[in-house]
Amino acid sequence: MPWQRETFKKIKQIPREEHVLPGTTLCAGCGGLEALRLAAKVLGDDVVYVNAAGCFTMLATYPFTPFKGSWLYTTMGSAPAGAQGVRDALDVLIAKGRLPKNENLKVVVLGGDGSTYDMALSSTSGAICRGLDFYYFCYDNEGYGNTGMQLSSATPYGARTTTSPCSLQHPTGTMQEKKDIFEIWRAHKPPYIATVSPRYPLDLEEKFARAATFAGPKLFLALSACPTGWLYDPSETPEVAKLAVETGLWPLKVAINGGVTHTYIPKRKPVEEYLKLQGRFRHLFEPTKQEAAIHHIQERVDAYWEQATAEKS
Amino acid sequence: MQAVRFHGRGGQGVKTASRILGAAAFLEGFRAQDSPIYGAERRGAPVSAFTRIAKEPIRERGLIAHPNLVVVADASLIQDPAARVLDGIDDCTVLFVNSPLNPDQLRAQTSLPGRLTTLDLTGIALQQFGKRGAISALLGAVAGRLVGLRQESIREAIARELGDLGLAASAIERNQKVALQCYDAVPVMTIEKGAGPALVAAHLHVPTYEPPTRGSARISASANSVLRETGGWRTFRPVLVPDKCNGCWLCFAFCPDGVISMTKDDKPVIDYDHCKGCQICVHECPTEALVAEREKEGGVAWRAK
């Protein structure tokens, strides 16, 4: 049965109230902040954010915070462990009657792709295995953005970063493929995993609203278009985020107890349209067009969707 | 020794400008040193970079506390205490500000110390490139002119530094051309090489150990980030043309900072104290009801309170 939105059908159903207030020093046009802002409209204010070091460090640089709720800062590798401590403390307080049940808080991990795909992978694996009741929000901008865009295992093939530059030996820049963290998480069979995009606000809101009905780990991957690291004008963030989905490079999907459903089936524009908008892929087009590399990226996308449709039928 | 300090906002290219200046000086046989200040370098946030140029080996390291020349890529930084643009400036210091105002007009607004010279690099870049973007080559050329470097070395340094960043040959050529126009256009101030203030060792604070319960930063205020205004980040401001607005909510939906709210009759209201000027709303508006207007100093532009 095709996936349908039930709660969020029209754009004017996006809640008016803001739960991530302005005044943060994140970049102008930050796709990750946009995704978090939309998510927070569903999560509300009764939240403890456990923030792994990364770009989102800039959310709450002392002495300022954009949240009405709490924010706890951890190292890049340990946010899910921090979330376990916070969850346990809340549970103990409720059990002892020191915190009324109706004042319970949600525990939400915020981590970038460097944290999520690399450093906190074992910590996240542990938290999922223990069935920790928490949200995991990954803002994936495909590189270590806060330190000037170094290669992470979320960086896709063909992208240029400061540590995977385009060179004679490596004309495509990054040679590795983006790690499939969705499948790694899914192998743990948590109750809820979803990919989201800031350019598809209703899809995003709906997924967060539905996740609330599940106890246990609820994990989200937001492809966070990044003007600073991907090298495009900040005004183009929604356009870049949209093309990532419309080309099929970033599939919007959920996995509920391990079963995958695609929530949006794109008509699949050529990947070139997405690549050529961004400076990090410019070397694939100039000075000579690297047809083989572009073809390779297209083939990977095509293979993904062929398999996805075959599994469905 | 010439000590040059660059101030700008992340994305304007001050780091690359300091490299262009350093490379140009090196090409002319000088010793050169350039370094940016590392922290959270991000679009719009204050960034600085330093270049030292000398005939003799340069022993000094680190930040430049007493510059001979200060290059300011964004005039709104002058009022931002976090940017520390005016640190260590005395009456001998030459101050270049990227501004459409002439030095007298600018001084009337900001009561700046030092000897002032200006040129509207942003205006020139908009006119020549047709879009906003980094002005590193322009800043580098202006700084090169003010410290007395030659055109050819600036041209070569631009090619090297922008080439390293992966810019296409055509883009580099455009940058060279416009940069050299700025080189010729900037009103020159000779930099006096006075004795300079005596060096004082930086004061070192040694923190005492506190247990985590006392030593960890803790904020009990909630949602106070609005106290920090990010309106000064803008080069352009989005302005509503009410008649064209069809009340579709897209600008509200896509504003990353949540600075657009919708009135009861579905018109957007923009919080200019916090709008960073990313122009997503202008870009996404289906009816062109939001237009980008360049921020003007002294006009309606945002001013630090």
Interface residues (C-beta under 8 A of the other chain):
Chain A: I11 K12 I14 R16 E18 V20 L21 P22 G23 T24 T25 L26 C27 A28 G29 C30 G31 L33 E34 R37 L38 C55 T57 M58 A60 Y62 P63 F64 T65 P66 F67 K68 G69 N146 G148 R160 P165 C166 P198 R199 P201 P227 T228 D233 P234 S235 E236 T237 P238 E239 G279 R282 H283 E286 P287
Chain B: G10 G11 A40 E41 R42 R43 G44 A45 K131 R132 G133 G166 A168 A169 A217 I219 A221 S222 A223 N224 S225 V226 L227 R228 E229 T230 W233 C248 W249 L250 F252 A253 F254 C255 P256 D257 G258 V259 S261 M262 D266 D271 H274 K276 G277 C278 Q279 I280 V282 H283 E284
